[in-house]
Amino acid sequence: MNKFFVITWLLFSVCFSSMSLASDYEAEGPHIQVRLLAEHSGLKPGSVQTLAIEMRPDPEWHTYWLNPGDSGEPPAIQWQSSEAITFGDILWPVPAPIPVAHLVNYGYSNAHLLMVPITVPNTLTVGEVVTLTADLTWLVCKEDCIPGSAQLRLSLPVTAELAKSVHADLFEQARKDLPHEVTLQGTLEINRDNIAISFNAPSGYAASPERWTVLPFRGDVIDHAAPQSQVSSEGKISLAIPKSDYFPSKLNQARFLVKQGNKGFYLDVSQANVDESNVENSSRHSSLTLSQLLLLAAMAFVGGLILNIMPCVLPVISIKAMALNQEASSRIQQIAYLVGVLLCFNLFALTVIVLQQSGEQLGWGFHMQSPSVIILLAFLFTFIALILWDVFTVGTTMSDIGETLVTGHSAKSHFFTGLLAVVVASPCTAPFMASALGVAMVSDTLTTLVIFNALAVGFALPMTLLFMSSNIRGWLPKPGAWMQTFKHLLAFPMLATVAWLCWVYAGQQGNQAQFILLVCLVVFAMCGYLLAQLKTLGKIVCGCVMLACVLAPISLYSSTNIDKLAPTSAQAFDPDLLQRLRSKNDIVLVNMTADWCITCKVNEQVALTTQQVKLALDAENVHYMVGDWTNRNQQILEYLQQYDRAGVPLYVVYAGSNKGRVLPQILTPGLVVDALTTAKQELNNVN
């Protein structure tokens, strides 16, 4: 009886499980149905077979090809299996251009299969059942777009021979919708405004009157909505297509899909001719004249001088200036600060050189895009504030370290102050230095080093003169009891900087991560206070807790960036949207900013968010776009490089398709309003 019950229960479980698995092969979302299908009813060891995702959008709705065109997102599949099945890439059917208003997308408006070849290992045993799982995401659009996802499962037995499934006919038809197996070869010519693609028409297609259409595999090559001009001669097809505004600086080879009607061919092209203007941007700084280099160095020098009064830097050098006395110092002490500044700037320069030679693209302040750097600076400034408040008792180890590194008179103290000042100044971009740094970030090694060292000398000069000249030090206020009060007051700018760093960190990692950092900072400060009150064992425990407070946020922060929303009165920066607005002869104000850029925040408070500017934006129907570079963003970096900038802020006003006008880095409401008024006048003159 017991055996009968167990066998019955097992059979029921298997049947129920099979029914459940079978029902998981299809799903339905808003305006679309999807299914996971197999061409054969089983899996044969050692064979290559085909699975497919069938997608059925509702009438007038569509999904996307691997290059969606002006907008959209292609479907994506993540595969899993209970056995070692190898999954290939999606075999994309030939798509159709889908006009949406003034845009063009590439995709599918009818039911279609996304076929995927699979390799079945020889190790499978006939009779076992293999479960295949597809985690599918998609975007289905009409005028609105709706993202969707589903987890589809299919269980197939392992069989000795292959038998076609009930869906085999769908696979046969889907293969007819794929591009031809023959890959065509062609040439690519690039000039200022267009690309020209030439190839020989395949056999049987040369005499057809039907036009060819080119679809790129990349989204930054052509203007998808622009008409394509075709010339045919004796079987040779030449197509001229307007370039994308974001055409890459180098495109020696590329792959396209060329289609005639519903038939498509892959086309591989290699560059036949390079127009001089196309490479001008990438090479113009490789051979500067001496006068140009000297001008850039002078701009960097002046920019370095101005950096000294930036909000983050001024408290650090004020601490050092306040600690100076009238006594003579050795030559080493006098130049230690300069050496520290030069060393730090050259380390930055060498880092840029090495990373760019390895293919990276960087901008000024790039280290502030690292959450771990933000964390370390927050604890460093908290530590300095505790020292300024005399939290550590004189004679303790922590006090000695603080005295040496911040307020001491030794060469080591001056050297460290130089290092610290540069690290803190690096997120800022002062007037005059933006253009010089923009060149440095894309130039040869010698030019980069000259510009960075000119910036370093300008930055170090005021404090170095103070160290070296007793006459200049004589201008400082006489020592007295006021110095202790002033030292305590300087702790508040340090804590204000900590608050700013926490705000930047929240923008990068979210509010929860910011809360963890704040708790660790509070515990760190509390242990710093207790450190002087406890004996040896207590000091060791407090020191370990303080170290743990620093390490905990670094180890816990998530590497996933949080999508940040632009202010409600602004649009998030989108290169494609910018181009569309300009083509409609609209006025656009672009603001490239970052949470860690003090100059940016000051300009936003002083000018961009004032009522005067808001009224001008409304009166002139201006589109206000904000590019947030708090976290690394390749599109924003490429936009900055178009204007020879290596960092933010950058403000550009566009009057339709006219060349953008770059505004100064220090804004006033009147300056912004005048720029918008001028842009309106330019459009009126054109019309």
HUCORJO-V932138 format. One record per residue. N is the residue number from 0. RES is the residue in one small letter. PSI is psi in whole degrees, 0 to 359 (none if undefined). D_LAST is the distance of its C-alpha to the last C-alpha in Angstrom with 1 decimal. Layout:
N;RES;PSI;D_LAST
N;RES;PSI;D_LAST
This chain:
0;m;314;94.0
1;n;318;92.0
2;k;318;91.1
3;f;320;90.0
4;f;317;87.8
5;v;315;86.2
6;i;317;85.5
7;t;316;84.2
8;w;319;81.9
9;l;316;80.6
10;l;319;79.9
11;f;319;78.1
12;s;316;76.0
13;v;315;75.1
14;c;317;74.2
15;f;320;72.1
16;s;317;70.4
17;s;319;69.7
18;m;321;68.2
19;s;317;66.1
20;l;320;64.8
21;a;325;64.1
22;s;348;62.0
23;d;0;59.8
24;y;353;58.4
25;e;157;55.6
26;a;165;53.2
27;e;135;50.5
28;g;178;47.4
29;p;118;44.6
30;h;23;43.3
31;i;147;45.3
32;q;141;48.9
33;v;148;50.3
34;r;149;53.6
35;l;118;55.5
36;l;156;57.4
37;a;140;59.9
38;e;331;60.5
39;h;156;64.2
40;s;354;66.5
41;g;178;68.0
42;l;126;67.7
43;k;126;69.9
44;p;135;70.8
45;g;6;69.3
46;s;163;66.8
47;v;120;63.0
48;q;183;61.6
49;t;131;58.3
50;l;171;56.9
51;a;149;53.7
52;i;118;51.4
53;e;129;50.5
54;m;126;47.2
55;r;88;46.5
56;p;153;43.2
57;d;161;42.9
58;p;138;41.0
59;e;2;37.2
60;w;160;37.8
61;h;157;37.8
62;t;186;39.1
63;y;154;37.9
64;w;177;38.9
65;l;328;39.8
66;n;106;36.1
67;p;350;34.3
68;g;224;30.8
69;d;336;27.8
70;s;172;30.0
71;g;183;33.6
72;e;129;37.0
73;p;156;39.8
74;p;152;43.3
75;a;143;45.8
76;i;129;49.6
77;q;121;52.3
78;w;148;55.7
79;q;154;59.2
80;s;156;62.6
81;s;346;66.2
82;e;176;67.1
83;a;62;65.7
84;i;138;63.3
85;t;125;60.6
86;f;133;57.1
87;g;190;54.6
88;d;162;50.8
89;i;136;48.9
90;l;104;48.7
91;w;128;45.2
92;p;162;44.7
93;v;121;41.9
94;p;176;38.9
95;a;143;36.1
96;p;136;32.3
97;i;101;31.4
98;p;133;27.7
99;v;104;26.9
100;a;238;23.4
101;h;11;21.1
102;l;166;24.1
103;v;126;27.1
104;n;166;30.6
105;y;126;33.9
106;g;208;36.9
107;y;126;39.4
108;s;353;39.2
109;n;174;42.9
110;a;139;46.2
111;h;161;46.9
112;l;134;49.3
113;l;95;48.6
114;m;147;51.8
115;v;119;53.5
116;p;146;56.5
117;i;149;59.4
118;t;122;62.5
119;v;126;65.7
120;p;156;68.3
121;n;347;71.9
122;t;352;73.3
123;l;150;72.7
124;t;132;75.9
125;v;132;76.2
126;g;335;76.4
127;e;163;74.3
128;v;131;71.0
129;v;130;67.8
130;t;126;65.0
131;l;132;61.4
132;t;133;58.7
133;a;116;54.9
134;d;107;52.7
135;l;133;49.5
136;t;149;46.0
137;w;170;43.0
138;l;123;39.6
139;v;133;39.0
140;c;151;35.6
141;k;262;34.0
142;e;323;31.0
143;d;161;33.2
144;c;137;35.3
145;i;115;38.9
146;p;152;41.0
147;g;165;44.6
148;s;156;47.8
149;a;151;51.3
150;q;115;54.5
151;l;138;56.1
152;r;146;59.7
153;l;128;61.8
154;s;126;65.5
155;l;138;67.0
156;p;155;70.6
157;v;124;71.6
158;t;158;73.2
159;a;330;75.1
160;e;156;73.2
161;l;138;69.6
162;a;137;69.1
163;k;145;65.7
164;s;177;64.4
165;v;347;63.3
166;h;9;59.7
167;a;324;60.3
168;d;326;58.5
169;l;322;55.3
170;f;321;55.6
171;e;316;56.3
172;q;321;53.1
173;a;327;51.0
174;r;331;52.1
175;k;339;50.7
176;d;356;47.3
177;l;156;47.4
178;p;155;45.9
179;h;149;48.4
180;e;335;51.0
181;v;127;50.2
182;t;124;47.6
183;l;157;45.6
184;q;141;45.0
185;g;185;41.9
186;t;155;39.8
187;l;126;36.6
188;e;139;34.4
189;i;128;31.6
190;n;194;28.8
191;r;318;25.7
192;d;339;23.5
193;n;164;26.1
194;i;147;29.7
195;a;124;32.0
196;i;129;35.0
197;s;140;37.8
198;f;161;41.1
199;n;129;43.8
200;a;139;43.7
201;p;161;46.9
202;s;132;49.7
203;g;353;49.2
204;y;350;45.4
205;a;323;44.6
206;a;354;44.9
207;s;135;42.9
208;p;349;39.7
209;e;140;38.2
210;r;155;35.4
211;w;150;35.8
212;t;137;33.8
213;v;129;33.9
214;l;120;34.3
215;p;154;34.7
216;f;341;37.3
217;r;151;35.1
218;g;354;31.9
219;d;25;30.3
220;v;310;30.4
221;i;163;27.8
222;d;107;24.6
223;h;326;26.5
224;a;351;23.8
225;a;147;22.6
226;p;148;24.3
227;q;120;27.3
228;s;133;28.0
229;q;138;31.7
230;v;129;34.0
231;s;135;37.7
232;s;113;40.4
233;e;45;44.2
234;g;355;43.9
235;k;128;41.5
236;i;129;38.3
237;s;128;35.2
238;l;129;32.2
239;a;127;28.9
240;i;131;27.1
241;p;139;24.1
242;k;155;25.6
243;s;150;25.3
244;d;346;23.6
245;y;32;27.1
246;f;133;28.9
247;p;153;32.3
248;s;334;33.3
249;k;131;36.3
250;l;79;36.7
251;n;328;39.7
252;q;152;40.7
253;a;160;39.3
254;r;137;40.2
255;f;165;38.2
256;l;120;39.1
257;v;134;38.4
258;k;145;38.9
259;q;109;39.4
260;g;232;39.6
261;n;0;41.8
262;k;137;43.5
263;g;153;42.6
264;f;141;43.7
265;y;141;43.5
266;l;118;42.0
267;d;127;42.8
268;v;151;40.9
269;s;150;41.5
270;q;128;39.2
271;a;333;39.7
272;n;139;37.3
273;v;120;35.5
274;d;141;32.5
275;e;322;32.9
276;s;337;29.5
277;n;331;30.6
278;v;2;33.6
279;e;318;32.2
280;n;326;31.5
281;s;345;35.0
282;s;1;36.9
283;r;342;35.1
284;h;6;37.5
285;s;341;40.7
286;s;71;41.5
287;l;146;40.3
288;t;165;41.5
289;l;319;44.0
290;s;322;41.6
291;q;317;39.0
292;l;319;41.7
293;l;322;43.0
294;l;316;39.6
295;l;320;39.2
296;a;321;42.8
297;a;320;42.2
298;m;319;39.2
299;a;321;41.4
300;f;312;44.2
301;v;319;42.2
302;g;322;40.8
303;g;320;44.5
304;l;315;45.5
305;i;330;42.9
306;l;334;44.0
307;n;335;47.3
308;i;9;45.8
309;m;147;44.1
310;p;326;45.6
311;c;330;47.5
312;v;320;48.9
313;l;316;50.0
314;p;322;52.8
315;v;313;54.3
316;i;336;54.6
317;s;321;55.7
318;i;315;58.6
319;k;316;59.6
320;a;320;59.2
321;m;329;61.3
322;a;350;64.0
323;l;146;64.5
324;n;181;67.6
325;q;358;68.8
326;e;150;71.2
327;a;148;70.7
328;s;161;69.5
329;s;164;70.0
330;r;324;67.6
331;i;316;67.0
332;q;324;66.1
333;q;327;63.7
334;i;0;61.7
335;a;319;62.0
336;y;315;58.7
337;l;318;56.9
338;v;317;58.5
339;g;317;57.5
340;v;313;53.8
341;l;317;53.8
342;l;314;55.6
343;c;316;53.1
344;f;322;50.0
345;n;328;51.6
346;l;319;52.4
347;f;313;48.8
348;a;315;47.8
349;l;324;50.5
350;t;316;49.5
351;v;315;45.9
352;i;312;47.2
353;v;314;49.7
354;l;322;47.4
355;q;327;44.5
356;q;338;47.0
357;s;4;48.0
358;g;355;44.5
359;e;152;43.4
360;q;124;40.0
361;l;162;40.5
362;g;164;38.8
363;w;132;40.2
364;g;14;42.1
365;f;330;42.6
366;h;335;46.2
367;m;353;45.0
368;q;358;43.7
369;s;119;47.4
370;p;326;49.0
371;s;324;52.4
372;v;318;51.1
373;i;317;49.8
374;i;311;53.3
375;l;319;55.2
376;l;323;53.2
377;a;317;53.7
378;f;325;57.4
379;l;313;57.4
380;f;326;55.8
381;t;318;58.2
382;f;317;61.1
383;i;319;60.0
384;a;320;59.7
385;l;321;63.3
386;i;316;64.6
387;l;333;63.0
388;w;4;64.7
389;d;36;68.0
390;v;323;68.3
391;f;131;70.4
392;t;139;73.7
393;v;134;74.3
394;g;341;76.3
395;t;161;74.9
396;t;316;73.4
397;m;321;69.9
398;s;319;70.1
399;d;319;71.1
400;i;314;68.2
401;g;318;65.8
402;e;320;67.3
403;t;319;67.2
404;l;336;63.6
405;v;304;61.9
406;t;8;63.9
407;g;175;66.6
408;h;1;67.3
409;s;165;68.2
410;a;324;66.3
411;k;318;65.7
412;s;314;64.1
413;h;319;61.8
414;f;313;60.9
415;f;321;60.1
416;t;320;57.9
417;g;315;55.8
418;l;312;55.4
419;l;318;54.6
420;a;321;52.0
421;v;316;50.0
422;v;317;50.1
423;v;328;48.9
424;a;341;46.2
425;s;332;44.8
426;p;343;42.3
427;c;151;40.6
428;t;114;38.1
429;a;160;38.2
430;p;149;35.6
431;f;330;36.0
432;m;346;37.8
433;a;310;34.9
434;s;319;33.7
435;a;316;37.3
436;l;325;38.3
437;g;320;35.3
438;v;318;36.7
439;a;325;40.3
440;m;346;39.6
441;v;16;38.6
442;s;178;40.9
443;d;170;44.3
444;t;315;47.4
445;l;313;48.0
446;t;317;44.5
447;t;315;44.5
448;l;320;47.9
449;v;313;47.0
450;i;316;44.0
451;f;322;45.9
452;n;325;48.9
453;a;319;46.8
454;l;317;45.4
455;a;316;49.0
456;v;316;50.4
457;g;319;47.8
458;f;320;48.5
459;a;341;52.2
460;l;310;52.5
461;p;312;52.8
462;m;325;55.6
463;t;318;57.3
464;l;324;57.6
465;l;320;59.0
466;f;322;61.6
467;m;339;62.6
468;s;117;62.9
469;s;331;65.4
470;n;317;63.9
471;i;321;60.5
472;r;335;62.4
473;g;340;64.2
474;w;343;61.0
475;l;152;61.2
476;p;150;62.9
477;k;145;66.7
478;p;152;68.0
479;g;188;69.4
480;a;334;69.6
481;w;335;65.9
482;m;324;65.1
483;q;317;66.4
484;t;317;64.2
485;f;322;61.2
486;k;318;61.9
487;h;321;62.1
488;l;327;58.8
489;l;346;57.1
490;a;332;57.9
491;f;319;55.3
492;p;327;52.3
493;m;315;53.9
494;l;327;54.1
495;a;322;50.6
496;t;322;49.6
497;v;316;51.7
498;a;318;49.8
499;w;317;46.5
500;l;321;47.9
501;c;324;49.1
502;w;317;45.6
503;v;317;44.1
504;y;321;47.0
505;a;321;46.2
506;g;330;42.6
507;q;319;44.0
508;q;350;47.1
509;g;167;46.9
510;n;325;48.8
511;q;316;52.1
512;a;323;52.2
513;q;320;51.3
514;f;318;54.2
515;i;317;56.6
516;l;317;55.4
517;l;318;55.9
518;v;317;59.4
519;c;323;60.3
520;l;319;59.2
521;v;314;61.3
522;v;320;64.4
523;f;313;63.8
524;a;319;63.8
525;m;317;66.9
526;c;325;68.8
527;g;321;67.9
528;y;317;69.5
529;l;339;72.6
530;l;320;73.0
531;a;345;74.7
532;q;345;76.9
533;l;165;78.5
534;k;189;81.1
535;t;309;80.8
536;l;318;80.6
537;g;322;78.0
538;k;320;76.0
539;i;317;75.9
540;v;314;74.9
541;c;319;72.1
542;g;319;70.8
543;c;320;70.7
544;v;319;68.8
545;m;319;66.3
546;l;319;65.8
547;a;324;65.4
548;c;325;62.8
549;v;319;60.7
550;l;330;61.2
551;a;309;60.9
552;p;326;57.1
553;i;319;56.5
554;s;338;58.6
555;l;341;57.3
556;y;143;53.5
557;s;141;51.7
558;s;356;49.7
559;t;122;47.3
560;n;146;44.1
561;i;129;42.8
562;d;126;39.3
563;k;138;37.6
564;l;140;35.1
565;a;160;32.1
566;p;155;32.0
567;t;332;31.1
568;s;2;27.9
569;a;163;26.8
570;q;141;26.3
571;a;141;28.6
572;f;129;27.1
573;d;112;26.4
574;p;321;24.9
575;d;317;24.0
576;l;320;22.3
577;l;316;20.4
578;q;321;19.1
579;r;320;18.2
580;l;319;16.3
581;r;322;14.3
582;s;339;13.7
583;k;7;12.2
584;n;37;9.7
585;d;159;12.2
586;i;133;13.7
587;v;132;17.2
588;l;119;20.2
589;v;128;23.1
590;n;110;26.6
591;m;117;29.4
592;t;177;32.6
593;a;148;36.3
594;d;333;39.1
595;w;5;41.2
596;c;106;38.7
597;i;316;39.7
598;t;319;36.8
599;c;313;34.4
600;k;323;36.3
601;v;315;36.4
602;n;322;32.7
603;e;321;32.2
604;q;319;34.7
605;v;326;33.7
606;a;301;29.9
607;l;334;28.3
608;t;9;30.4
609;t;157;30.4
610;q;324;29.3
611;q;315;26.9
612;v;320;25.0
613;k;318;25.3
614;l;321;23.8
615;a;321;20.8
616;l;318;20.4
617;d;318;20.6
618;a;323;18.4
619;e;5;15.4
620;n;48;16.3
621;v;137;17.2
622;h;121;19.2
623;y;114;22.3
624;m;134;24.3
625;v;122;27.8
626;g;116;29.7
627;d;111;33.4
628;w;21;35.5
629;t;317;38.8
630;n;157;40.1
631;r;133;39.5
632;n;114;36.3
633;q;323;35.5
634;q;318;31.8
635;i;319;31.3
636;l;317;33.5
637;e;324;31.5
638;y;316;28.2
639;l;320;30.0
640;q;336;31.2
641;q;332;27.7
642;y;22;27.4
643;d;36;31.0
644;r;143;32.2
645;a;359;35.6
646;g;175;35.5
647;v;158;33.7
648;p;160;31.9
649;l;129;28.5
650;y;125;25.3
651;v;133;21.9
652;v;128;18.4
653;y;133;15.6
654;a;86;11.8
655;g;226;11.1
656;s;2;12.4
657;n;160;12.6
658;k;137;16.3
659;g;145;18.0
660;r;119;19.3
661;v;126;23.0
662;l;160;24.4
663;p;162;28.0
664;q;344;30.8
665;i;114;32.0
666;l;154;29.5
667;t;157;29.4
668;p;317;27.5
669;g;322;25.9
670;l;316;24.8
671;v;315;23.1
672;v;317;21.4
673;d;320;20.1
674;a;320;18.7
675;l;321;16.8
676;t;318;15.5
677;t;319;14.4
678;a;321;12.6
679;k;319;10.7
680;q;321;9.9
681;e;318;8.8
682;l;320;6.2
683;n;322;5.1
684;n;323;5.5
685;v;318;3.8
686;n;none;0.0
